[in-house]
Amino acid sequence: MVKGVKDGTSLDNAVPAHQTVRSVVKATQLLLLIADSDGIAVADLAREAGIPLTTVYHLVNTLLAEGMLTRDSARRYRLGPKIATLSMAYSKIGPSERLLAAVRELSQETGETAYLSGWRDGEVVALATIEGTSAVRVGRIHSELRGNEHARASGKLMLAYLDPAALDAYIESHDLARLTKTTVRTEAALRKQLAEIRKRGYAVEEGEFTDGVGCVSAPVMEGETVYGCLTVSTPLDRFNAHRDELIDAVLAAGRSASSS
């Protein structure tokens, strides 16, 4: 199953297993489990991670001492204040040259406006954009394009690969604002769209965010995790005329930009 994450683009840092430090790998596993919980006890951590209880005790106590974890009165562990420092620092990192090259190549191949998006501070943001070369093209997409994920191909794509709890939280806290006459407006309709995206592996949006504009998005992955997406935007009439070619181009670009 493909896994989704809340923030980030491709890490570009695949490392052979023989070069890793086992204790660091285990500590990372624990941090991720704690991040997905509302607080978790050591015994539950050990069981879910498949790590001996004594090892988990040593690791969480070290992480606690370093400010990476906190512990409540019920001895349940949560992420600590230093995690916020890491998160804020990571959010300032721009896309890698490999991902920027993928955006450029996608725009050159299709002649259309192409962009890379990812989660930033709870919203899907355009991180890099290359305008198309066609005589008639979609106007400049601002690098800070964010929000209204329900109406954008890139937003739908990233929503589709959230874990169920994160998706529920998103839908509960966001209004499905009407931006055009075709914008999806109901939770049931949005969830149906997201299920279709997960099944086929790409997202399409036709005039839901901006009248007269069509978009297709495909995931950029690190292993089984979706870290971002590549999108092509084009006038809707040209999108409909070249739909299959654009979908194929975006899917190929996404696969090329992904790390196995």
Secondary structure, 3 states (H helix, E strand, C coil): CCEECCCECCCCCCCCHHHCCHHHHHHHHHHHHHHCCCCECHHHHHHHHCCCHHHHHHHHHHHHHCCCEEECCCCCEEECHHHHHHHHHHHCCCCCHHHHHHHHHHHHHHCCEEEEEEEECCEEEEEEEECCCCCCCCCCCCCCCCCCHHHCHHHHHHHHCCCHHHHHHHHHHCCCCCCCCCCCCCHHHHHHHHHHHHHHCCEEEECCCCCCEEEEEEEEEECCEEEEEEEEEEEHHHHHHCHHHHHHHHHHHHHHHCEC
